[in-house]
Amino acid sequence: MDTFPKCSLCQQQFTLKGPAPYLLPCLHAVCETCVTSAAGGVISCSTCQRGVNLTDTRLQKDAVRQEEIFHLTVKHRPTELLCTNEDDGNQAVCWCQDCEEFLCEYCQNMHSSFKLTKNHVLQNFGDMGPTVSNIPSYCSIHKHHPLYLFDKSCKKLICARCRIEDHADHEVVDLDVVADIVTKQLDHHKNELSKLQARQQSHMQSLGSKFTDKTHTILKKSIGHTFQSLRSQLDQREKELLIDLESQTKETKATLHAQLTTCEEEWKTCTGALDYIAKVFLYASKSDIVELESYVGDLTRTYLETAAPQTHVVPTAVFNTNSLSTLKSTISVFGAILPREVDEESVKDKDTQTEDDFMADLEMKHKMDLTELKTKIASDEKHIETLKTLTDKLNVEIRSLKSRIEEKETTEKSASNTIGDVYIDVTGVARECGVHLLKSEVVDRSMVLKCIHLKYDKDRVNLDYVHINTEGDLVNRKSDTRPAGKGRLKKYHGTCSTAPLPRAGCPQYWETVNRVSLEEPLTGSNLILEVGVCREEQRDVSHHIGRQPSSCCMQVVRCPTHGGICRRTWKEGKYVLCLPDTLPNTAGASHTLHYGVVYDDARKKIVFIDVKENKVISKLDNVDSSQPLWPMFGVYMPSLGNVSMTLAVGSDINMTEEKKAMIVGALS
């Protein structure tokens, strides 16, 4: 019957007396026959296509599915059950929960008459439901001793003799205690997966095409009505637009269908895990629950970390009828199917408005343009002031360089061996300006490293979460004072630089010195800090930039996969690399983290460096630099510890020969 579970390899139904089911890490089951006959010691689950190497993975019997098969047999195939009390071949009619025996009618009567067994619970097949066995499991070493203790050091169930002999110095708790803890963990996994499934369900519904169909119908009527007054001239254009509409609608539906298919597959995967957890609660004993935690926990974390974001804007469109009054003179290009993101008011015909409406709209537009212009002027004035300061500094440096070069040229006439000294002095001045030659024997723009003068943008700091203290450090505490001013970040937990990175055609470099102290151990996926770059419009989309499509960043974060604090790299919204053990995850832990960032728009590369360990953390190639990129700085976890970030730029950076060699290697 279809209600019986099947082997994920041979697709044969499990039976009560057939090959035992074994549990795969994906929570699907495989029969004992397939396990013992696996070619090359490798099994590939046909349900989810996940491979398992039996050499590295020890499979355990699936006690939950064994109980499920038992109850399904009682419910659907009771005629196959024979009395196990006397092995007389009689048809069984009930089950003794205390003895775990099938009984025929004769044995049932005898069972009820014996003094020793008359109080046992006998269940008729028609009344049986899922039950958990109270009979303990016995130790494989000491056969007659029940397993009622859990060794937290060895992570295994033990008996009383094991406790005395081999586990005397270990931390041991009762099975009931650890089973209750794991039950709560499984319940947490169930809730997390249920929430994910609900989001997937909602996302699947949003991916339906009914809104697209409705928009299609409305636009079709609008197009037809508009062209009635101009039919003689617009017949051909109308046909072209309708074809364009059908094409865009077809493409939109195809895109939605592809996303819907992906979401359905993830939903089915989540459903399978939830179904198995439900069966755990129905059939699993406490010892089974303890042994299942690693399977269910690992799978739940994998699903939560790899699940696609359930955010989607259903594409719609509007029909552009702007400039209808001048349509006859521009009939050859009239009309277009535009995406919904276009302001709907901007595509309406002015002729459909009253004169008062038109003047009000025009006045509002001019006010908005004026506000935007004032903002741009203020920003330009700020940039001009910065450029003037930089120009003055460069002029001073140029005059100083000229003076020193002239002095050296005079000296050179009397001693030719002073040429090397001139070079050393000139390069020394360059270092004072934050400019370094990566290879002394190669003098070209690609080998010039600029330690650029970045600054925190104090006017954009998100004061709801962070602030800049009197020493100029970015700290993970909200501001006690809230100065007035618009334009602050509202979602990102940090700030950006005052200006985007220039397209210098050579490598640019900056560093951050981060002081981190933990008040208590981190759990989950707590973010500690982030450094990276993104486009202007992506600076305040989320509390971090890691998942933005045109961003690159390095985060220090508590990692559930490695169980510690790691350095995690993202590129253009995709997870790239995770390096473990940045600092200990213990209460009172304190550490200074020193990171450098190299951005090379010519080579289209970004490199993240651990300055203290003097090694490259991650290299990102083919970085999209078609639009200006803004440096971003984030600090997090205010309730769990203290984080402060100091920006090191320009001549403040100690550029050693070893560091230059490391940068050259990363860029090559």
TAZIFEN-V709593 format. One record per backbone hydrogen bond with DSSP energy under -1.0 kcal/mol. NH is the residue of the N-H (numbers start at 0). CO is the residue of the C=O. E is the energy in kcal/mol with one decimal. If there is no record, write none. Layout:
{{NH	CO	E} {NH	CO	E}}
This chain:
{{3	0	-1.5} {6	11	-2.3} {7	28	-2.9} {10	6	-1.4} {13	4	-2.5} {21	29	-3.0} {22	59	-2.7} {23	27	-2.8} {26	23	-2.3} {29	21	-2.2} {31	19	-1.4} {34	30	-1.8} {35	31	-2.3} {36	32	-1.4} {40	37	-1.2} {41	38	-1.3} {42	51	-2.9} {44	49	-2.5} {45	7	-1.4} {48	44	-2.1} {51	42	-3.4} {53	40	-2.9} {56	52	-1.8} {61	20	-2.5} {62	60	-1.5} {65	61	-1.9} {66	62	-2.0} {67	63	-2.1} {68	64	-3.0} {69	65	-2.1} {70	66	-2.3} {71	67	-2.6} {72	68	-2.3} {73	69	-2.0} {74	70	-2.0} {75	71	-3.0} {76	72	-2.2} {79	76	-1.6} {80	77	-1.5} {82	89	-2.6} {83	101	-2.1} {91	80	-2.1} {92	102	-3.1} {93	102	-1.6} {94	122	-2.2} {95	100	-2.8} {96	120	-2.2} {99	95	-2.0} {100	95	-1.0} {102	93	-2.3} {107	103	-2.3} {108	104	-1.8} {109	105	-2.2} {110	106	-2.8} {111	107	-1.7} {113	109	-1.7} {117	113	-1.5} {119	116	-1.8} {122	94	-2.7} {124	92	-1.2} {126	123	-1.5} {138	144	-2.9} {144	141	-2.2} {146	136	-3.3} {148	157	-1.8} {149	172	-3.0} {150	155	-2.9} {151	170	-2.4} {154	150	-1.9} {155	150	-1.1} {157	148	-2.5} {162	158	-1.9} {163	159	-1.4} {164	160	-2.8} {165	161	-1.1} {166	161	-1.8} {169	166	-1.2} {172	149	-2.2} {174	147	-2.4} {177	173	-1.9} {178	174	-2.6} {179	175	-2.0} {180	176	-1.9} {181	177	-2.7} {182	178	-2.5} {183	179	-1.9} {184	180	-2.0} {185	181	-2.9} {186	182	-2.4} {187	183	-2.2} {188	184	-2.6} {189	185	-2.6} {190	186	-2.3} {191	187	-2.6} {192	188	-2.7} {193	189	-2.4} {194	190	-2.4} {195	191	-2.3} {196	192	-2.7} {197	193	-2.4} {198	194	-2.4} {199	195	-2.4} {200	196	-2.7} {201	197	-2.5} {202	198	-2.6} {203	199	-2.7} {204	200	-2.1} {205	201	-2.1} {206	202	-1.3} {207	204	-1.3} {212	208	-2.8} {213	209	-2.4} {214	210	-2.5} {215	211	-2.6} {216	212	-2.3} {217	213	-2.5} {218	214	-2.8} {219	215	-2.0} {220	216	-1.9} {221	217	-2.2} {222	218	-2.8} {223	219	-2.2} {224	220	-2.5} {225	221	-2.3} {226	222	-2.0} {232	229	-1.0} {233	229	-2.3} {234	230	-1.2} {237	233	-2.9} {238	234	-1.9} {239	235	-1.8} {240	236	-2.4} {241	237	-2.5} {242	238	-2.2} {243	239	-2.3} {244	240	-2.8} {245	241	-2.6} {246	242	-2.4} {247	243	-2.7} {248	244	-2.8} {249	245	-2.5} {250	246	-2.5} {251	247	-2.7} {252	248	-2.7} {253	249	-2.3} {254	250	-2.5} {255	251	-2.7} {256	252	-2.8} {257	253	-2.2} {258	254	-2.2} {259	255	-2.8} {260	256	-2.4} {261	257	-2.0} {262	258	-2.5} {263	259	-2.5} {264	260	-2.1} {265	261	-2.1} {266	262	-2.5} {267	263	-2.6} {268	264	-2.2} {269	265	-2.4} {270	266	-2.5} {271	267	-2.4} {272	268	-1.7} {273	269	-2.4} {274	270	-2.8} {275	271	-1.9} {276	272	-2.2} {277	273	-2.4} {278	274	-2.0} {279	275	-2.1} {280	276	-2.0} {281	277	-1.2} {282	278	-3.2} {283	279	-2.1} {288	284	-2.4} {289	285	-2.1} {290	286	-1.8} {291	287	-1.4} {295	291	-2.5} {296	292	-3.3} {297	293	-2.1} {298	294	-2.2} {299	295	-2.6} {300	296	-2.5} {301	297	-2.2} {302	298	-2.6} {303	299	-2.7} {304	300	-2.3} {305	301	-2.1} {306	302	-1.3} {310	308	-1.1} {317	337	-1.8} {319	335	-1.9} {320	346	-2.5} {326	323	-1.7} {329	326	-1.0} {332	329	-1.7} {337	317	-2.0} {339	315	-2.1} {341	338	-1.6} {346	343	-1.0} {347	344	-1.2} {351	348	-1.5} {352	349	-1.9} {357	353	-2.5} {358	354	-2.4} {359	355	-2.4} {360	356	-2.6} {361	357	-2.4} {362	358	-2.5} {363	359	-2.5} {364	360	-2.5} {365	361	-2.2} {366	362	-2.3} {367	363	-2.4} {368	364	-2.7} {369	365	-2.5} {370	366	-2.5} {371	367	-2.5} {372	368	-2.4} {373	369	-2.5} {374	370	-2.3} {375	371	-2.3} {376	372	-2.5} {377	373	-2.5} {378	374	-2.3} {379	375	-2.8} {380	376	-2.8} {381	377	-2.0} {382	378	-2.3} {383	379	-2.9} {384	380	-2.4} {385	381	-2.1} {386	382	-2.7} {387	383	-2.6} {388	384	-2.3} {389	385	-2.5} {390	386	-3.0} {391	387	-2.8} {392	388	-2.2} {393	389	-2.6} {394	390	-2.7} {395	391	-2.1} {396	392	-2.3} {397	393	-3.0} {398	394	-2.6} {399	395	-2.4} {400	396	-3.0} {401	397	-3.0} {402	398	-2.6} {403	399	-2.5} {404	400	-3.0} {405	401	-2.8} {406	402	-2.1} {407	403	-2.2} {408	404	-2.7} {409	405	-2.0} {410	406	-1.9} {411	407	-2.4} {412	408	-1.0} {413	410	-1.1} {414	410	-1.3} {417	414	-1.4} {418	415	-1.4} {421	417	-1.9} {422	418	-1.9} {423	419	-2.1} {424	420	-2.4} {425	421	-2.6} {426	422	-2.6} {427	423	-1.9} {428	424	-2.1} {429	425	-2.0} {430	426	-2.1} {431	427	-1.8} {432	428	-1.2} {433	430	-1.8} {434	429	-2.7} {435	448	-2.7} {437	446	-3.2} {441	438	-1.3} {446	443	-1.7} {447	444	-1.6} {448	435	-3.4} {449	506	-2.4} {450	433	-3.7} {451	449	-1.4} {453	451	-1.4} {456	495	-2.7} {457	455	-1.2} {459	456	-1.5} {461	493	-1.9} {462	460	-1.3} {464	461	-1.8} {465	461	-2.6} {466	474	-1.5} {468	472	-2.3} {471	468	-1.9} {473	644	-2.5} {474	466	-2.6} {475	642	-1.8} {476	474	-1.2} {478	462	-1.6} {488	459	-2.0} {492	542	-1.4} {493	491	-1.7} {494	632	-2.2} {496	630	-1.5} {497	454	-1.3} {500	628	-3.2} {503	501	-1.6} {507	598	-2.6} {508	449	-2.6} {509	596	-1.6} {510	647	-2.5} {511	594	-2.6} {512	645	-2.6} {513	592	-3.6} {514	643	-2.3} {515	590	-3.0} {516	641	-2.2} {517	588	-2.7} {518	639	-2.9} {519	639	-1.1} {527	555	-2.8} {528	555	-1.4} {529	633	-2.3} {530	553	-2.0} {531	631	-1.6} {532	551	-2.9} {533	629	-1.5} {537	534	-1.3} {538	535	-1.3} {547	544	-1.9} {550	547	-1.5} {551	532	-2.3} {552	569	-2.0} {553	530	-2.8} {554	567	-3.3} {555	528	-2.2} {556	565	-2.5} {557	525	-2.7} {558	563	-3.4} {562	558	-1.7} {565	556	-3.2} {566	578	-2.9} {567	554	-3.0} {568	576	-2.7} {569	552	-2.6} {570	573	-2.6} {571	550	-4.0} {573	570	-1.9} {575	568	-2.8} {576	568	-1.2} {578	566	-2.7} {581	564	-2.6} {585	583	-1.3} {587	517	-2.8} {588	585	-2.0} {590	515	-2.8} {592	513	-3.4} {594	511	-2.4} {595	608	-2.4} {596	509	-2.8} {597	606	-2.6} {598	507	-2.7} {599	604	-2.7} {603	599	-1.1} {604	599	-2.0} {605	619	-2.0} {606	597	-2.3} {607	617	-2.5} {608	595	-2.9} {609	614	-2.8} {610	593	-2.1} {613	609	-1.0} {614	609	-1.6} {616	607	-2.6} {617	607	-1.5} {619	605	-2.9} {622	603	-2.4} {629	533	-3.6} {631	531	-3.1} {632	494	-2.6} {633	529	-2.6} {634	492	-1.8} {635	527	-2.3} {639	636	-1.2} {640	636	-1.1} {641	516	-2.3} {643	514	-1.8} {644	473	-2.7} {645	512	-2.9} {647	510	-2.9} {649	451	-1.0} {651	648	-1.9} {652	649	-1.4} {654	652	-1.1} {655	653	-1.1} {659	655	-2.2} {660	656	-2.3} {661	657	-1.8} {662	658	-2.1} {663	659	-2.6} {664	660	-2.2} {665	661	-1.8} {666	662	-2.0} {667	663	-1.3}}
